Amino acid sequence: MIVPLSTRAPEIWPLRLRVDLRGLQTSFAVIPGIRQVSKARLHDAIGIVVPPAMDRIDEALAVYLGD
């Protein structure tokens, strides 16, 4: 499962979350864009999500998916 990233602002809780990635410009996780992709389509990592941002993404996914 992946959550796509966008550089388009603004943050809109819980649908679009600001994510600061090490080594990349500020991006936004687009929660409604969650989808399943084949591992064969995944190559090298382009950045690392810091743990507090991943916690926010987890929380937004739980709200969005109704958990």
Phi and psi restraints in degrees (value plus and minus 20) as a CYANA .aco file:
   2 ILE   PHI    -149.1  -109.1
   2 ILE   PSI     134.4   174.4
   3 VAL   PHI    -138.4   -98.4
   3 VAL   PSI      95.3   135.3
   4 PRO   PHI     -88.6   -48.6
   4 PRO   PSI     137.5   177.5
   5 LEU   PHI    -131.3   -91.3
   5 LEU   PSI     130.9   170.9
   6 SER   PHI    -158.4  -118.4
   6 SER   PSI     134.5   174.5
   7 THR   PHI    -117.3   -77.3
   7 THR   PSI     -18.8    21.2
   8 ARG   PHI    -100.4   -60.4
   8 ARG   PSI     106.2   146.2
   9 ALA   PHI    -108.1   -68.1
   9 ALA   PSI     150.7   190.7
  10 PRO   PHI    -119.9   -79.9
  10 PRO   PSI     158.9   198.9
  11 GLU   PHI     -94.9   -54.9
  11 GLU   PSI     114.1   154.1
  12 ILE   PHI    -154.4  -114.4
  12 ILE   PSI      77.0   117.0
  13 TRP   PHI     -85.4   -45.4
  13 TRP   PSI     117.1   157.1
  14 PRO   PHI    -116.9   -76.9
  14 PRO   PSI       0.0    40.0
  15 LEU   PHI    -108.2   -68.2
  15 LEU   PSI     -51.3   -11.3
  16 ARG   PHI    -161.9  -121.9
  16 ARG   PSI      98.4   138.4
  17 LEU   PHI    -137.4   -97.4
  17 LEU   PSI     115.7   155.7
  18 ARG   PHI     -88.0   -48.0
  18 ARG   PSI     113.1   153.1
  19 VAL   PHI    -152.6  -112.6
  19 VAL   PSI     100.0   140.0
  20 ASP   PHI    -112.8   -72.8
  20 ASP   PSI      95.8   135.8
  21 LEU   PHI    -122.6   -82.6
  21 LEU   PSI     117.8   157.8
  22 ARG   PHI     -85.9   -45.9
  22 ARG   PSI     102.3   142.3
  23 GLY   PHI      71.8   111.8
  23 GLY   PSI     -20.9    19.1
  24 LEU   PHI    -152.8  -112.8
  24 LEU   PSI     144.7   184.7
  25 GLN   PHI     -89.3   -49.3
  25 GLN   PSI     143.6   183.6
  26 THR   PHI     -78.5   -38.5
  26 THR   PSI     112.4   152.4
  27 SER   PHI    -149.0  -109.0
  27 SER   PSI     152.5   192.5
  28 PHE   PHI    -148.9  -108.9
  28 PHE   PSI     107.4   147.4
  29 ALA   PHI     -96.9   -56.9
  29 ALA   PSI     105.9   145.9
  30 VAL   PHI    -118.2   -78.2
  30 VAL   PSI      74.0   114.0
  31 ILE   PHI     -79.5   -39.5
  31 ILE   PSI     -63.3   -23.3
  32 PRO   PHI     -85.4   -45.4
  32 PRO   PSI     -31.4     8.6
  33 GLY   PHI    -106.5   -66.5
  33 GLY   PSI     -14.4    25.6
  34 ILE   PHI     -75.0   -35.0
  34 ILE   PSI     116.3   156.3
  35 ARG   PHI    -181.2  -141.2
  35 ARG   PSI     146.8   186.8
  36 GLN   PHI    -116.5   -76.5
  36 GLN   PSI     114.9   154.9
  37 VAL   PHI    -152.5  -112.5
  37 VAL   PSI     136.1   176.1
  38 SER   PHI     -89.4   -49.4
  38 SER   PSI     120.6   160.6
  39 LYS   PHI     -80.4   -40.4
  39 LYS   PSI     -46.2    -6.2
  40 ALA   PHI     -84.2   -44.2
  40 ALA   PSI     -43.4    -3.4
  41 ARG   PHI    -103.1   -63.1
  41 ARG   PSI     -32.1     7.9
  42 LEU   PHI    -112.7   -72.7
  42 LEU   PSI     112.3   152.3
  43 HIS   PHI    -139.9   -99.9
  43 HIS   PSI    -149.4  -109.4
  44 ASP   PHI     -94.3   -54.3
  44 ASP   PSI     127.5   167.5
  45 ALA   PHI     -88.4   -48.4
  45 ALA   PSI     123.0   163.0
  46 ILE   PHI    -126.5   -86.5
  46 ILE   PSI     -29.1    10.9
  47 GLY   PHI    -194.9  -154.9
  47 GLY   PSI     152.2   192.2
  48 ILE   PHI    -144.6  -104.6
  48 ILE   PSI     107.5   147.5
  49 VAL   PHI    -102.8   -62.8
  49 VAL   PSI     107.6   147.6
  50 VAL   PHI     -89.5   -49.5
  50 VAL   PSI     127.4   167.4
  51 PRO   PHI     -71.6   -31.6
  51 PRO   PSI     -62.5   -22.5
  52 PRO   PHI     -81.5   -41.5
  52 PRO   PSI     -55.6   -15.6
  53 ALA   PHI     -89.0   -49.0
  53 ALA   PSI     -58.5   -18.5
  54 MET   PHI     -85.4   -45.4
  54 MET   PSI     -55.7   -15.7
  55 ASP   PHI     -82.1   -42.1
  55 ASP   PSI     -61.2   -21.2
  56 ARG   PHI     -85.0   -45.0
  56 ARG   PSI     -60.0   -20.0
  57 ILE   PHI     -83.8   -43.8
  57 ILE   PSI     -64.6   -24.6
  58 ASP   PHI     -78.4   -38.4
  58 ASP   PSI     -63.6   -23.6
  59 GLU   PHI     -85.1   -45.1
  59 GLU   PSI     -63.3   -23.3
  60 ALA   PHI     -84.2   -44.2
  60 ALA   PSI     -59.4   -19.4
  61 LEU   PHI     -83.5   -43.5
  61 LEU   PSI     -60.7   -20.7
  62 ALA   PHI     -82.5   -42.5
  62 ALA   PSI     -62.0   -22.0
  63 VAL   PHI     -86.8   -46.8
  63 VAL   PSI     -67.5   -27.5
  64 TYR   PHI     -84.0   -44.0
  64 TYR   PSI     -60.4   -20.4
  65 LEU   PHI    -107.1   -67.1
  65 LEU   PSI     -21.3    18.7
  66 GLY   PHI      59.6    99.6
  66 GLY   PSI       7.3    47.3
